[in-house]
């Protein structure tokens, strides 16, 4: 087994830190008991557009809350906005 390379201590420590970080990033998107379903309603108007666009889709409350926090935005200079209701 000449091709086998020993992992250095830094490699092991990096892997030990990446696994919990990956779990923490995925945690909001994992369903948990008691997390109900809701209709996520998204309304948005793009920069320079006259019409407001809207759509809705079923999603869990946890995922809807994360998406609302991530993409809700308003730009007063251009009038563009994105609103998410759970």
HELIX and SHEET records of a PDB file:
HELIX    1   1 UNK A    9  UNK A   27  1                                  19    
HELIX    2   2 UNK A   61  UNK A   71  1                                  11    
SHEET    1   A 4 UNK A  53  UNK A  60  0                                        
SHEET    2   A 4 UNK A  37  UNK A  45 -1                                        
SHEET    3   A 4 UNK A  80  UNK A  85 -1                                        
SHEET    4   A 4 UNK A  73  UNK A  75 -1                                        
END                                                                             
